[in-house]
Amino acid sequence: MFVILPVFAIYAEHLPGGNNLTLVGIAIGAYGLTQAMLQIPFGWWSDRYGRKPVIYAGLVLFALGSFVAAFGHDILVVIAGRVLQGMGAISAAVMALAADLTRDQHRTKAMAMIGSTIA
């Protein structure tokens, strides 16, 4: 989410519609907003269908969104790609999997390592 912040506003100027600052802001924020909206459903789905299938599906969605955003030649396509990236909201499922696989005395360290990669 934060990797594109320093360069996206400059890159967006070269895209059709990229001079519209509102659309540039939406493109940046669409990922985080979509991810925030889907954290709880992904957690429920991981409880119901299993952690790994949900993680795999989320990674596929994120990869698909990355390709759409990378090859988008219009700001609206980039926004669609960022929304798809955010739909791969697997951090809740990853945290649940880590909690399932670690012992109590190591769980805090595992959660800290996952949290540091997110940050």
C-alpha positions as CSV (number, residue, x, y, z in Angstrom):
1,M,0.0,0.0,0.0
2,F,2.7,2.5,1.0
3,V,5.3,1.5,-1.6
4,I,3.6,3.5,-4.4
5,L,3.0,6.7,-2.3
6,P,6.2,8.5,-3.1
7,V,6.1,8.0,-6.9
8,F,2.4,7.5,-7.8
9,A,1.4,11.1,-8.0
10,I,4.3,11.8,-10.4
11,Y,3.5,8.6,-12.4
12,A,-0.2,9.4,-12.5
13,E,0.4,12.7,-14.4
14,H,1.4,10.6,-17.5
15,L,-1.9,8.6,-17.4
16,P,-5.1,9.7,-19.1
17,G,-7.2,11.2,-16.2
18,G,-4.1,11.3,-14.0
19,N,-4.2,15.1,-13.7
20,N,-7.5,14.8,-11.7
21,L,-6.2,14.8,-8.1
22,T,-9.4,13.3,-6.8
23,L,-8.9,10.2,-9.0
24,V,-5.3,10.0,-8.0
25,G,-6.3,10.0,-4.3
26,I,-9.0,7.4,-5.0
27,A,-6.3,5.2,-6.7
28,I,-4.1,5.5,-3.6
29,G,-6.9,5.0,-1.1
30,A,-8.9,2.3,-2.9
31,Y,-6.5,-0.4,-1.7
32,G,-6.6,0.4,2.0
33,L,-10.4,1.0,2.0
34,T,-11.2,-2.3,0.2
35,Q,-8.8,-4.2,2.4
36,A,-10.3,-2.7,5.5
37,M,-13.8,-3.6,4.4
38,L,-12.9,-7.2,3.6
39,Q,-10.8,-8.1,6.7
40,I,-13.7,-9.4,8.7
41,P,-15.3,-11.4,5.8
42,F,-11.9,-13.0,5.0
43,G,-11.6,-13.9,8.7
44,W,-15.0,-15.6,8.6
45,W,-14.2,-17.3,5.3
46,S,-11.0,-18.6,6.7
47,D,-12.8,-20.0,9.7
48,R,-15.4,-21.7,7.5
49,Y,-13.3,-22.9,4.5
50,G,-9.9,-23.1,6.0
51,R,-7.0,-20.7,6.3
52,K,-4.9,-21.9,3.3
53,P,-7.6,-21.8,0.6
54,V,-8.6,-18.3,1.7
55,I,-4.9,-17.2,1.7
56,Y,-4.4,-18.7,-1.8
57,A,-7.5,-16.9,-3.1
58,G,-6.4,-13.6,-1.6
59,L,-3.0,-13.9,-3.1
60,V,-4.4,-14.7,-6.5
61,L,-6.7,-11.6,-6.2
62,F,-3.8,-9.4,-5.2
63,A,-1.6,-10.7,-8.0
64,L,-4.4,-10.1,-10.5
65,G,-4.9,-6.6,-9.2
66,S,-1.2,-5.9,-9.4
67,F,-1.2,-6.9,-13.1
68,V,-4.2,-4.8,-13.8
69,A,-2.8,-1.8,-12.1
70,A,0.7,-2.2,-13.6
71,F,-0.6,-2.5,-17.2
72,G,-3.4,0.0,-16.8
73,H,-3.1,2.9,-19.3
74,D,-5.8,4.9,-17.7
75,I,-6.3,6.1,-14.1
76,L,-9.7,4.3,-13.9
77,V,-8.0,1.0,-14.8
78,V,-5.4,1.6,-12.1
79,I,-8.2,2.3,-9.6
80,A,-9.8,-1.0,-10.6
81,G,-6.4,-2.8,-10.1
82,R,-6.0,-1.2,-6.7
83,V,-9.4,-2.3,-5.7
84,L,-8.6,-5.9,-6.8
85,Q,-5.4,-5.7,-4.8
86,G,-7.3,-4.6,-1.7
87,M,-9.7,-7.5,-2.2
88,G,-6.8,-9.8,-1.5
89,A,-7.2,-8.8,2.2
90,I,-5.5,-11.9,3.7
91,S,-3.8,-10.4,6.8
92,A,-6.7,-11.6,9.0
93,A,-6.4,-15.1,7.7
94,V,-2.6,-15.0,7.9
95,M,-2.8,-13.9,11.6
96,A,-5.3,-16.7,12.3
97,L,-3.0,-19.2,10.6
98,A,-0.1,-18.0,12.7
99,A,-2.1,-18.3,15.8
100,D,-3.1,-21.9,14.9
101,L,0.5,-23.0,14.1
102,T,2.4,-21.4,17.0
103,R,2.7,-22.3,20.6
104,D,1.6,-19.8,23.2
105,Q,5.1,-18.8,24.3
106,H,6.1,-18.0,20.6
107,R,2.8,-16.5,19.4
108,T,3.6,-12.9,20.4
109,K,6.9,-13.0,18.4
110,A,5.1,-14.5,15.4
111,M,2.4,-11.9,15.4
112,A,5.1,-9.1,15.8
113,M,7.0,-10.5,12.7
114,I,3.8,-10.6,10.6
115,G,2.8,-7.1,11.8
116,S,6.3,-5.7,11.0
117,T,6.0,-7.0,7.4
118,I,2.6,-5.3,7.1
119,A,4.0,-2.0,8.5
